[in-house]
Amino acid sequence: MACLLAGSLGLLGAPQVEEAVARDCRKITNKKRRRRCLQQAATHNVSFPVRATFYYPWFPHAWKQGTIDPYTNYQPSLGYYDGGDAAIINKQIAAMQYGGIALGIASWWGVGEHTDARIPALLAAAAGTGFRWALYYEEEGAANPTVDQLRADLTYMRDHYASDPSYARVNGKFVVFVYNANDGDCSVVDRWSRANTVGAYVVLKVFSGYRTCANQPQSWHQYSPEVAADRQAGYSYAISPGFWQIGRSVRLARDLPRWQQNVRDMVASGAPWQLVTTFNEWGEGTAVESAVEWRSPSGYGLYLDALHRNGQP
C-alpha cells in the first residue's frame, strides 16, 4: 500500500501527499490495517526543497530580560503577545504559510523547560494545516552534553512528539536541528552520531572543515543572522532580514530590496533546506513576523510579502 502510494504521488508536495494518502487510508474498513496505513504514510511529510524558519516559543517570558521590558527595538503587530495562546499560534502559522514557509524550527531548551511545555500547543495548532514543526536543540550551543544525555533527549523527543502527524519527518526519521555554536571540530559530529540510535534526522550547524568529518549527520545548516545570505552547497541556503539586538549596534541593517534579492537567490539555489533566520527572534531583531515598522496592506508585513512573492517586487 505505502509503496504504491509513494510511486503514484511522487510529484505532489508534502501537504497534498498527506491529504491524498490519508483519504485512501481512511477507506480501509479494518481498524488495524487503517491505523498501520496511516502510520506508514506519515513516515515522510517533508518534501525538498523546503522553506523553513527558526521560531521562538518563549514569549511572554522573553519580553522582559533584566531591566528591559520589552526586550526589542520593534513593535510586533500582534503586540507583546503570549506565545502559548492558541489564537496567536494559529495566526503565526497562517503568517508563515502565507510566506511559503512549510516548517517551523522551534527553539527547545530541554525536558521540562518552558519551551518544552509549548511544543504540544504548536503541534495541535498545526493539525490539518499541512504545516510542520521540528525542534532546535539549543543546549549544544551552551555546553557539550554527553552521549547519554543526547540519547535521552532524542528518546524523549521521539516518544513525546515525533509520532504527531505535524512533526517533521524525512525518510522515516524525525527532524532535529542542532545549535552547536560552541563546537569547532568533528567531535560534536561523533557525539551526535553515537547518540542517535533512535532514528533522528539530525541537522547540525556548520563549522570550518565540517565536510571532512569521518562521521556525518543527515544534513547541515548555518545559523548566522548577522549575514544577509549564506549558502552551504548541497545542504542549505539561509537568509536574514537584519540583526539589531536591543542595546547594541546594528550588525545587519534592514534593506528590503536586498531581502527581495536574497529571497530570489534562495529560491534559485534549489537548496534542500531554505532557511529564514528568523520568524520571531525579537530580542536580536531578526524577525520577519509583521511589525509596526514594516506593516503592509496584506497584514503580514513587507518581509513575509517578499517571501510570498518569492522575492519579486
N, C-alpha and C positions, 0 to 999 in steps of 0.2 A: 504493500500500500504506500509506504513512505517513499520508496524508490520511484514508483510510478508517478506519484505526485511531484516529486522533485524534478523528474525529467520533463513533465508537461508544463511546469510553472517556472522554469528557469529564467524566463525573460521578464518576470514580474519583480517589482520591488518587494521589500520585506513585508510592509503592511498588507499589500494585495495578496501575497502568498499566504500570510496568516489567515486572512479572511476566507480565501478560497479553500484552503486545507481544512480549516475549522468547519466550514459549511459541509464539506464532504464527510468529515469525521462524524458530524452530528447525525448523519443519515444512518449510521450503523446502529442497529437496534440493541445488540448485545452490549451491556454496560461495560464489561471488562475490556472488550475489543475497542469500544468507543474511547474509553479512557486511555488505552495504550496508543491508539491512533493519535489522539491529541498530544500526548507526551512526546511521541516521536516527531510529530510535526513541529513541535516547539524547540527542537534542538538547534535550529539556526534561524534567527529572526533579525539579523543584521546583514544587509547587502552592501558590498563595496562598489564604488566609493560611498562613504557615509559622512554626512556633516554632523559633527558633534560639538558640544560646548561644555566648558567647565562651569559647574553650578555649585553654589554655596548655600546649604540649608541651615545656616547658623543664626539667622535672624529670628527674633529681635535681639538676641544676645549680643551680636556683633555691632549693633548700632552705637553702643557705648563701650569705649575702650579707654581705660584710665579715666582722665577727667574730661575727655572729649565726647560730646554727645550732640548731634550724631557724628559718627566717625566716617565722614565722607565729605568731599568737596562739592558733591552734586545733590540734586533733589529728585529722587525716583518718582516717576509719575504715579506709582501706586502708593506713595507716601513711605514712611518708615515702617514697613509692614512686618507682620508676623509670618515668617516662612512656614509655620505649621498650620496656617489657616487653609483649609481645603479650597476655599474660593480663590485665594491668592495663587495657590499651586495650579489650579485649573487655568487661571489667566496666564500664568507663566508658561505652561505647556502650550497653550494656544499661541502665545507670542513666539515661542521657539519654533513651532511648526510653521507659522507664518514666514519665518526667516529660513525655511528649508532645513531646519535643524531636526534631526530624527532621533538624537541620542543625547541625554544629559549625563555628564560625568560628575557625580555628586561627591563632594568632599566628605571623607569619612575618617574619624579620628579614633576609632576603636570601639570595642564592645562596651555597651552601656553608656557611652559618651553621648552628649546631646545630639550630635549629628547622626549617630546610630538610631536614636529614637525617632528621627524624621523619615527614615527610609520607608517604613510601611505606608506612610501617607503619600509619599511620592509615587510608589508603585500603584497604590489604589487609585490615585488621580489619573494615572496613565492608562488604566484598564479600558480597553475598547477604542483607544485613540490611535494605536499604531506607534505611539511614542515609546522609546526605550530608555532605561536607566542602567548605568554601571556605577561602580564605586571607585573613588580616587583614594588610594591608601596613602594617607598623609604622614603617618608615624615614621616611615622610612626616611623622610626628609629631616626629621629631628633627632633620630637615633639610628642604631643598627640592630633591629630586632633579631633575635636568634632564629634559627631554622625552626625550632619547635614553636616559637611564638607565631611566626609567619604561617606555619601549617595550621595552628589552632585558629588563627584569624580567617584564613581561607576556608577552613572547615565550617566555621560559624557563618560566613557569607553563603557558602553552598547550602547549608541546612536551613538558613532563615530567609534567604532572598532569591537564590538563583533559580528555584523552581517556579517562581512567579512568571506568568506569561509576559509581563512587561520588563523583565530583567533581560539585558542584552546577552545573547549567546552567539558564538561563531563556531561552526563545526562541532556542536555539542558541548562546547566549553563556555563557562560563564566569564564574562569580561571584567577584568580588574586592571585599572590604570594605577601606576605606582609613581609617587613623587619622591624619587631617590635623589634629591637635590644635593645632599652632602656626600655622595659617593662618586668617586672619580676613577674607579678601575673595575675590572671584571669580577671582583669578589662579590659584588652585590648581585650579579647575574648568577653566580654559583650558589649563593644562599637561596635565592628565589627558585632556582632550578631544583635544588634539593627539597625545598619546602612544598613545591607544587606537585603533590601526589594525589590531589583531589579534583583534577580536571578543570583548572582555571586557564583562561586565555589572558596571559599576563602581558601588559604593555608598559615596559619600563621607560623611564626618562633617559634620554641620550647623554653621553659624556664622551670626551675625547678618546677615540680608539674603540668605541663600542662595537664596531663591526668586526673587530679582530678577536673578540672573546670566543673561546672554545665552546662554551655553552651559550645558547641564545634563547631569549624569551619568544613568545609568539609574535610580538611586534614591538615597535619603538615609537616614542613621541618626544616632542620638545615642549616644555612649558617655560616660556621666556617672554612675558608680555611687554618688556621694555624694547623688544624688537618687533617692528611692524609686520614682518613676514619671515618665516623660517621653513625651509624645505629639507626634509630628511628623505632622500630619494628611495623610493620603494616602500616607504612606510607612512610618512605623514607630511602634511603641509599645515602650518599653524599661522594664524593672523591675529593681530591685536589692534584695537581701535585707538589705544592710548594708555598711558600709565602716569597717573598723578596721585600719589599717596598723600593723604592729608598731613599737613605739617612738614612736607618735604618738597623739594624742587621737582619740576616736571621731568620725567625720564623719557616719555614719548608723547609729544604733543598730538592732540586730535586734529585730523585733517581728512575731511570727508572724501574729497577726490582721490587721495591716496588710498583710503579704505576701499573705495569702489574698485580701484585698480587691483588692490590686494585680493579682493573677492574674485575678480575675474581671473587673476593668476592662479588662485587656489583651485577654482573650478577647472581651468585648463590643465592643471598639473596631473589630474587623474589620480592623485594620491589616495590610497585606501582610506586613511584617516584624515579628514579635512576638519581641522580644529579651530574653533572660535574661542579666543582667550580674552575675556570670559563673558558669561551671561550676566553675572551679578556679583562680582567681587568689588563692592562699592568702596571699601576702605582703600584699596590700591587704585581705584579709579579706572578699572579696565572693563567696566560693564558695557554691554550693548543693549541691555534692557532699557526701556524707554525712561527718559529723564526730562525734566522741565527744560534743561539746557539744549536738548536735541529732539524735542517733541515734533510730531508731524501729523498731517491730516489723517493718516491711516490709524493713528492711535498707538502705533507700535514703535515710533521713533525712527530717526534717519538711518541709524546703523542696521536695524533689522529690515528697514525698507530696502537698503542696498543688498542685503542678503536675499531678500525676497525676489529681487530682480537679477540675482546672480551678478551684481556689480554694474549693471547697465545704468547709466544716468537717468 
